[in-house]
Amino acid sequence: MLNKKSVDDINVKGKRVLVRCDFNVPLIDGKITDENRLVAALPTIKKLIADGGKIILCSHLGKPKGEPKPELSLAPVAVRLSELLGQEVKFAADAEVVGENAKAAVAAMNDGDIVLLENTRYRAEETKNGEAFSKELASLCDVFVNDAFGTAHRAHCSNVGVTQFVDTAVVGYLMQKEIDFLGNAVENPERPFVAILGGSKVSSKISVINNLLEKVDTLIIGGGMCFTFTKAQGGNVGKSLLEEDYLQYALDMIEKAKEKGVKLLLPVDAVAADEFSNDANIKVVPQNEIPEGWMGLDIGPETAKLYAEAVKSAKTVVWNGPMGCFEMPNFANGTETVAKALSETDAVTIIGGGDSAAAVNQLGYGDKMTHISTGGGASLEFLEGKELPGVAAANDK
């Protein structure tokens, strides 16, 4: 689908290579609490070391908004990467990112050495794709590799701007994998193709629903956004999540599914609670009869069974957004039933990042999925059929 050059198409022996990674990891008191993103970056880094390149890593971390906030420094990442790689990752501690430390460290590099730059968002221009900062980053390198899918839907200096001033710009293994799985799923899926959408808001998934109705055989809707559909069809939703402005849109989508011959599955029952708490009083009610003062916080057991059945015969499944408030054990059953069904199917199973990825991993089904995306927002925009700036900026094959 996206014919972009990757690290396999180049050899970087003796060259300075700037690699944009996604090291946006959770830190508590300077300790990394989840290092999945560091581990995911290793194959690309190891390939470039094996080539004999001079490897300069960069990433953002959190939202420092152009200020050098010490608690958002990438220093702990350099320490942990050194351990994971078994060789020193030299940290260039410059508040301006490309400063004296970075320039000196890069000038002193031997083939196979690694330097990590400071948080790219210490520079306010990073998120505005300012030309001066892009040029500074480009001045450090001969080749640029983008391996940060999580920010691919944003045009920033360190993933898009820099490519205008470097002749060779390619994607890393992680990007390649995301493009292959998400791209093929959407453009060339093995059928039946089933998409499962959850999460709280219809408004954030509008373009996704619209685009997927052109492509899928079955569309399953769960999560908080299902109540807008229920209300649109005349049901009672109590005080469940509801987007009044999108009632007509929900009806339009139901209509579009009919026109396209897409099977649109909506919940038939709900787990309702009298307050937003795991300790609330709970009862299972028909989806369109949620009592006044109660709210639906998960799909009901009949719905869960129906959805699990629907994925059994699928050959490709894309899942974005949980079925209910899975963080609370009493409302995790819907999400868990769907995750379990996906773990047992022969289909190619692709989990959009963000909450769905967290849910699948927390419930222990992560290793049973074909692909778990590393980017929530980026994977959503991919499913909307949008071109991602970070991908578009790489050289074509």
Phi, psi and omega in degrees: 000301181252106186272079183252147176292142178239179180300337178288343181271358183227160169235128189252023182308126176075358182263154175273123184241120175268123181245119175273110179254173172249091178256030180281076186258153178287131179242134171233119184051044177075003178256137179280121185267344177213111187257019179309317184291330177291314180298320182295335182276345188300317183304317179295314181299316182296324179296317182290326175295314182300324176296331186092031178275168172258112195257119180247114183264144174217155180193164168261168174212116180065205183231076179288347177053047174081007177244139180284076182282119186302328182289349177249021177288150178274006180309313180298331180292320179299318181297311183291322178296322177302317180294315183294326183268344182071024174207159185294133169252108185283128182264126178263099187274076178247124177299330180269011176070296176260084182239199183299317182299313182297314183296317180295317181297318181291320181297329184270003187289143168256165178303133179091354178284159180229133174237141174246127177278164178288164179317115184299336180276005168295340178261123182300330183290340185310308185281351179258002181057046181290136188297320184300314181292322177301317180295320179299315179298316182295330183295341181278345193224165174256332185225144178241134177238125177257117179236022184251086180293328182302335178247012186296340181272004178244142175261095180246172180300313190281355176235338181237307184306315183301329184293340180288343185242014178231136182289319184251117177228119183230172176258153177273180183298323183293314177300315182303316182296317180298314181298316182297310184290305183293318181298311181294322181301317185279321187269330188214057187283151169280132186260158000296140180252119182244132173245137178243121179242132177226211182090176192273329191242133172292320187302324182280349183247008184309304185294330180293312180301314182301313182291318184291331177297340177280343193240327190272166172266325179224136175239125181250131181242128176220199179070184184299335185289346183292337184289335176294322176293317181298312180297319181300329180269012174092009181278166174262127183245008180057226178254034175294163175306132182210135174247094184306325184292348187247016181296314180296320179301317180299317179296320178300320181291323178298319179295315181298320179301317179299312181301321185274354183071027178267135177282114179256115182258124178242157183298148176253338175215165184221153169268111184257149180227154181271355170204165183276078183200150179293337182267006182297163168288141187231141168211152177268127183227160173301145185304324184265012179229051178280124187295154175306138177082352177254161178224144176279127181241000176197159173289149182282172184298324179294317179298315181302319179296315180300315182291320179298320179296320185295332182271348184302317185268000183290156174250335175223130177230130172245130183235124176225112176102131182291163183276341181197192181280073190295344179295336177260121186309324182291346182237027182258352188299319182298312180297318181294319180297318179293317179299318181295317180298320179293325181290341183258354183272159177274356185294161166287120184247122184240123182254120175296151185296201176069222185298324182294320179296315179300316182297313182297319180291316180299322183277358173086019180252006186307315185286353180266356181266148180293317184207128174248118185292147179269357183232118178291295182299320182294319182291325177299314182293328175298315182291340177281351181085015180276153173279132180268124184306319182295332178277315183301330185288343181286156178296141174284154178291000000 
